[in-house]
Amino acid sequence: MTNRKEIILRRKVLTLSATFFGLVILFTACKKDESAVGSNLDNQNLNFQITDTFTVYTESEFVDSMESDETSVGLLGAYHDPIFGAVNCGIVTQIVPDNITNDFPDAGEVIMDSVILSLRYTSINYYANFQDISIEVYEIDDILERTSQVYYTFEEPTTIGSNLTFDDPAVFSPDFVANQIVGEDTIVPHLRIPLKTELGMDFIADANAGLLNENFATNTFKGLYIKVNVPDAPKFGLSSGDGTVLYFSLEDAVSKVTLYYHTVSDEYDSFDFDINSSTARYNKIEYDRTGTQVELAEDNPSMGEETFYVQGGAIRGVIKFPHIEEFYKDSLGNPNPRIINRAVLVLPIQDYASDVFDPSARLFIARIVDSKLSTFTEDYGFGSTTTDNSVTYDEDAKEYRFIMTQEIQGLLNGDFENVGYRVYSPAFFASTVERIIFNGQRTTLKNKPRLEITYTEY
């Protein structure tokens, strides 16, 4: 099996930050402005030409150890993709008291009405099918450290005790449209998971013992593991094409655990345990690609010349132009520099109406630095807005078009080495499980990847 490469990101000039990419999937799509390089030459009486005959080498790059901590999006659910195999997503997170100075009544005077875990949907809501989902929640026994520890998608948390959901199984039909009415309050659409009232009484006892303090999440209650109820059988017991993954905004004020209680004297109150910017958390994601086309591609990188893949925080597309330097030479091999007016990398994909696994709304391209590092291309950089660093999927043409005018000009001028490019989901810190099937240059399908260069002879 080929070595899988981990994307490690620099924290200085070459840094592609987790926060940056975690936010991208929440933005609405907008069209990337094209580079103005060479645009003033288009109407002059020069030898203006277009070519797209370059060799475009493609392959899939698999990533095992993807960082998934402190992403802005929590993933919960499982699905079985006939091409990519199955994926199973869970959320591991701390919760912290909203107020450590709150004075609770004595536990003997409290009647716990309900304990609700609330999770706010993101703008994406879900991926794959719109189906019911069975959820389990467990207390964890791992101390999560936000500032000094990195967590990865493959890390299985240590749990304590039994399932905390009030019903077992706890089956939900997600509603992404209707507001939730809670008492006299109207709250935006979100998932409400009832937990056992014993958990709330334990929290009351903790508070009365002085344990509801700044060390609550490390010493008293270390957090929750929220997962779906699926078997360990191949493909998590799901039929091909079945399943769903929900997307949650964990730092939203709606995402929290709330105790609803009253006293024997009929005084009603509530108390929140928050998931916020101070809490450590990560997405636990497991893949089962046994017997799939993607597994074959993992073992045989050359298959990428026919079909290559991108999937969330697990698979990158690799693009190379192995003979691009020949563009600056004439038929005899002599130097023949040209002015690049416009360069566009076009990547067609396979996207069928009957397929529930929609491609990513946006993609990002970066230049390979080495086996671990990537950096922005000349056309996409830190000076642009977040959305400007990715391109929108063209649903009509079924393709992504990356402007590479400045990048190709710099490459041909020798400003940097021709080592190739990686194509990512913008939320590549394990904040999405969206997947894409790309056509390689040797595909039997009509549309192939191509580099279109508009240039001027001089």
Secondary structure, DSSP 8 states (H G I E B T S, - for coil): ----------SSTT---HHHHHHHTTS---------TTGGGTTSSSEEEEE-----EEEEEE-SS-B-BT-SEEEEEEEEETTTEEEEEEEEE--EES-TT-----GGGEEEEEEEEEEEEEEEEEEE----EEEEEEEE-S---TTT---BTT----EESS--BSSSSEEE---SSS-EEETTEEE-SEEEEEE-HHHHHHHHHHHHTT--STTIIIII---EEEEE---SSGGGG--TT-EEEEEEETTSTT-EEEEEEEETT--EEEEEEE--TTS-EEEEEEEE-TTSHHHHHHH-GGGGGTEEEEETTTEEEEEE-TTGGGGGB-TTS-B--EEEEEEEEEEEB---TT-SS---SEEEEEEE-SSS-EEE-TTS-TTS-TGGGSEE-BTTTTEEEEE-HHHHHHHHTTSS----EEEE-TTTTT----EEEEE-TT-SSS---EEEEEEEE-
